[in-house]
Amino acid sequence: MRKISLFIAMSLDGYIAQPNDDLSFLKLVEKEGEDYGYAEFTSTIDTIIIGRKTYDYVVNEIGASHYDNGQRDIYVITRTERPKLGRTTFYTGDITELIKRLKSENGKNIYCDGGAEVINELLKHDLIDEFVISIIPILLGNGTKLFKDGRPEQAIELVTTKTFETGLTQLHYKRKK
Protein backbone atom coordinates (compact mmCIF):
# COMPACT_ATOMS: atom_id res chain seq x y z
CA MET A 1 0.00 0.00 0.00
CA ARG A 2 1.21 3.49 -0.82
CA LYS A 3 2.13 5.81 2.01
CA ILE A 4 1.45 9.50 2.39
CA SER A 5 4.32 11.72 3.48
CA LEU A 6 4.51 15.26 4.71
CA PHE A 7 7.64 17.16 3.58
CA ILE A 8 7.44 20.68 4.98
CA ALA A 9 9.40 23.48 6.64
CA MET A 10 8.46 25.41 9.75
CA SER A 11 9.94 27.97 12.09
CA LEU A 12 11.40 26.80 15.39
CA ASP A 13 8.19 27.94 17.08
CA GLY A 14 6.02 25.84 14.78
CA TYR A 15 4.77 28.21 12.05
CA ILE A 16 4.63 27.21 8.37
CA ALA A 17 3.66 30.71 7.24
CA GLN A 18 3.73 34.22 8.61
CA PRO A 19 0.53 36.29 8.68
CA ASN A 20 -1.04 36.79 5.22
CA ASP A 21 0.40 33.42 4.09
CA ASP A 22 3.88 34.98 3.81
CA LEU A 23 6.56 32.32 3.25
CA SER A 24 9.49 34.71 2.87
CA PHE A 25 11.18 33.36 6.03
CA LEU A 26 12.08 30.25 3.99
CA LYS A 27 14.60 32.38 2.11
CA LEU A 28 16.77 32.44 5.27
CA VAL A 29 18.09 28.97 4.41
CA GLU A 30 18.30 29.23 0.63
CA LYS A 31 21.68 28.12 -0.59
CA GLU A 32 22.69 27.51 -4.18
CA GLY A 33 22.88 23.79 -4.92
CA GLU A 34 21.15 22.75 -1.66
CA ASP A 35 17.63 21.34 -1.84
CA TYR A 36 17.60 19.62 1.57
CA GLY A 37 16.70 16.25 0.06
CA TYR A 38 13.68 17.51 -1.88
CA ALA A 39 14.70 16.02 -5.26
CA GLU A 40 15.47 12.65 -3.69
CA PHE A 41 12.15 12.75 -1.81
CA THR A 42 10.07 13.71 -4.86
CA SER A 43 11.62 10.87 -6.86
CA THR A 44 9.68 8.51 -4.55
CA ILE A 45 6.25 10.07 -5.22
CA ASP A 46 3.85 10.29 -8.16
CA THR A 47 0.94 12.08 -6.49
CA ILE A 48 0.71 15.40 -4.61
CA ILE A 49 -2.07 16.54 -2.28
CA ILE A 50 -2.06 20.28 -1.62
CA GLY A 51 -4.37 22.92 -0.24
CA ARG A 52 -5.60 25.62 -2.60
CA LYS A 53 -3.91 28.53 -0.79
CA THR A 54 -0.51 26.80 -0.84
CA TYR A 55 -1.02 25.79 -4.46
CA ASP A 56 -1.89 29.37 -5.50
CA TYR A 57 1.15 30.77 -3.65
CA VAL A 58 3.58 28.32 -5.28
CA VAL A 59 2.06 28.76 -8.76
CA ASN A 60 2.37 32.56 -8.42
CA GLU A 61 5.93 32.42 -7.04
CA ILE A 62 7.43 29.53 -9.03
CA GLY A 63 4.94 28.45 -11.68
CA ALA A 64 2.50 25.57 -12.21
CA SER A 65 5.24 23.29 -13.56
CA HIS A 66 6.67 23.05 -10.02
CA TYR A 67 3.82 20.66 -9.30
CA ASP A 68 2.47 19.51 -12.67
CA ASN A 69 5.57 18.35 -14.50
CA GLY A 70 3.61 15.78 -16.52
CA GLN A 71 4.89 12.93 -14.35
CA ARG A 72 2.55 13.07 -11.37
CA ASP A 73 -1.06 13.64 -10.41
CA ILE A 74 -1.89 16.76 -8.41
CA TYR A 75 -4.98 17.08 -6.20
CA VAL A 76 -5.67 20.63 -5.05
CA ILE A 77 -8.06 20.51 -2.11
CA THR A 78 -10.52 23.36 -2.55
CA ARG A 79 -14.09 24.42 -1.82
CA THR A 80 -14.53 25.93 -5.29
CA GLU A 81 -15.02 23.71 -8.33
CA ARG A 82 -12.61 24.35 -11.18
CA PRO A 83 -11.94 22.39 -14.36
CA LYS A 84 -9.03 19.94 -14.46
CA LEU A 85 -5.81 21.53 -15.74
CA GLY A 86 -3.34 19.01 -17.20
CA ARG A 87 -2.83 16.44 -14.46
CA THR A 88 -4.08 18.86 -11.80
CA THR A 89 -7.49 18.06 -10.32
CA PHE A 90 -9.27 20.63 -8.16
CA TYR A 91 -10.90 18.32 -5.62
CA THR A 92 -13.97 19.42 -3.65
CA GLY A 93 -14.99 16.08 -2.14
CA ASP A 94 -14.18 14.30 1.12
CA ILE A 95 -10.39 14.35 1.53
CA THR A 96 -10.35 11.18 3.65
CA GLU A 97 -12.12 9.25 0.90
CA LEU A 98 -9.65 10.60 -1.67
CA ILE A 99 -6.65 9.53 0.43
CA LYS A 100 -8.06 6.08 1.13
CA ARG A 101 -8.70 5.58 -2.58
CA LEU A 102 -5.25 6.84 -3.60
CA LYS A 103 -3.50 4.69 -0.98
CA SER A 104 -5.24 1.58 -2.31
CA GLU A 105 -4.18 2.22 -5.93
CA ASN A 106 -0.90 1.13 -7.48
CA GLY A 107 1.84 3.71 -7.78
CA LYS A 108 4.58 5.50 -5.94
CA ASN A 109 4.00 7.31 -2.65
CA ILE A 110 1.83 10.38 -2.06
CA TYR A 111 3.20 13.76 -0.96
CA CYS A 112 1.17 16.19 1.15
CA ASP A 113 2.61 19.66 0.63
CA GLY A 114 0.26 21.50 2.99
CA GLY A 115 -1.32 23.69 3.97
CA ALA A 116 -2.21 23.48 7.63
CA GLU A 117 -5.93 22.81 7.06
CA VAL A 118 -5.22 19.84 4.80
CA ILE A 119 -2.48 18.47 7.07
CA ASN A 120 -4.64 18.70 10.17
CA GLU A 121 -7.62 17.09 8.45
CA LEU A 122 -5.37 14.17 7.49
CA LEU A 123 -4.00 13.98 11.05
CA LYS A 124 -7.52 13.86 12.48
CA HIS A 125 -8.01 10.63 10.54
CA ASP A 126 -4.49 9.24 11.15
CA LEU A 127 -3.68 9.24 7.42
CA ILE A 128 -0.10 10.59 7.40
CA ASP A 129 2.49 7.82 7.48
CA GLU A 130 5.73 9.81 7.40
CA PHE A 131 6.83 13.30 8.45
CA VAL A 132 9.88 15.12 7.09
CA ILE A 133 9.94 18.45 8.90
CA SER A 134 12.66 21.02 8.29
CA ILE A 135 13.14 23.47 11.15
CA ILE A 136 14.12 26.96 9.99
CA PRO A 137 16.23 28.79 12.61
CA ILE A 138 13.84 31.64 13.33
CA LEU A 139 11.13 32.41 15.89
CA LEU A 140 8.24 34.00 13.99
CA GLY A 141 5.88 34.55 16.93
CA ASN A 142 2.76 34.59 14.76
CA GLY A 143 1.24 33.04 11.66
CA THR A 144 -0.12 29.66 10.62
CA LYS A 145 0.76 26.82 12.98
CA LEU A 146 1.69 23.47 11.46
CA PHE A 147 -0.14 21.43 14.08
CA LYS A 148 -3.56 22.57 15.27
CA ASP A 149 -5.31 21.57 18.49
CA GLY A 150 -8.19 19.10 18.45
CA ARG A 151 -6.63 16.11 16.76
CA PRO A 152 -6.02 12.71 18.34
CA GLU A 153 -2.71 11.75 19.89
CA GLN A 154 -0.47 9.82 17.51
CA ALA A 155 2.73 7.99 18.36
CA ILE A 156 5.61 8.57 15.97
CA GLU A 157 9.20 7.38 15.93
CA LEU A 158 12.36 9.15 14.83
CA VAL A 159 13.98 7.79 11.67
CA THR A 160 16.78 10.33 11.12
CA THR A 161 17.94 13.80 12.02
CA LYS A 162 20.09 15.88 9.67
CA THR A 163 21.69 19.25 10.24
CA PHE A 164 22.87 21.65 7.58
CA GLU A 165 25.38 24.52 7.62
CA THR A 166 22.53 27.02 7.00
CA GLY A 167 21.17 26.17 10.46
CA LEU A 168 18.28 24.12 9.10
CA THR A 169 17.60 20.89 10.98
CA GLN A 170 15.55 18.18 9.30
CA LEU A 171 13.59 15.65 11.33
CA HIS A 172 12.27 12.47 9.71
CA TYR A 173 9.60 10.56 11.62
CA LYS A 174 7.28 7.70 10.78
CA ARG A 175 3.99 6.80 12.34
CA LYS A 176 4.13 3.96 14.85
CA LYS A 177 1.65 1.29 13.90
Disulfide bonds with the S-S distance in Angstrom:
none
